[in-house]
Amino acid sequence: MEHGIIPISNWQLALSVVLVLLAGMVSAFLKLGLLKSLAWGTVRAFIQLTLIGYVLAYIFEWNNLFIIIPIIFFMCLVAAREATRRVNEPTQQPMLVSFISLSASTFLVGLIVVGLIIGPDPWYSARVMIPIFGMILGNSMNGISLALDRMYGEIRAHVDEVEELLCFGATPWEAVRDLVRKAVKAGMTPTINSLMVVGLVSLPGMMTGQILAGADPREAVRYQIVVMVMVAAAVAVGCLLIVGLSYRKVFTEDLALVTDMRRSNG
């Protein structure tokens, strides 16, 4: 079968569990303690993906903008929660700034890609918008999580330097500017690394999926190029927004570091 999707039967899908067993054997042999998490993660992935397959079929059929937009905002909310789940800064409201940053960067880049570059008919086609916005969110989530964690870590590690700059009359931005740059760079580095090796080391998911579905590899490459540059743009905007919205929150109204930051250093 040279063209079109090669169907996977229920039996073939069940056979893929062998790969999970292989990973479980490695975990058990090395006593990593990951067997339970691996099994539960596999079950969750199977259930979640099966359900979303049926849900997307209905959403694509309805193709209603007033359904698509709330779904994308819900995706942003879930991504924001995951991005900040391990950020131990309860006083800084990382969930809120993460949601704002992800929503703004996703809609900005996503609408440009869907409306101007791909141009489906209608422009809000659910079959195009949801996968595109989902790819943006998946990558941006990791980027802003790295940037936010790095920013707090850098400030904690350089409390004395930051407070010294403040004593000499520096503004909060001037006191943490170099640390913020490091944070944004950390958030963008994985995406830049992917750009460097794509096509040579890896064939990304969207391109591989289109090829398996029977698309011309040259057309699949065009879509993948768009995906890679849109992800890079969204990650850059998202990282910039989240550190821009977050850095000021580590200072009091009197332009001093909040108590939690000073305690974490000492």
RAPEMO-V541063 format. One record per run of one state. SS is the DSSP state (hx for helix, st for strand, lp for the rest). FROM is the first residue (numbers start at 0). TO is the last residue. Records with the same first field share a line. If there is no record, write none. Layout:
SS=FROM-TO, FROM-TO
This chain:
lp=0-8, 15-15, 30-33, 62-63, 84-88, 92-92, 118-124, 157-157, 167-170, 198-200, 202-203, 212-215, 251-255, 257-257, 265-265
hx=9-14, 16-29, 34-61, 64-83, 89-91, 93-117, 125-156, 158-166, 171-196, 204-211, 216-249, 258-264
st=197-197, 201-201, 250-250, 256-256
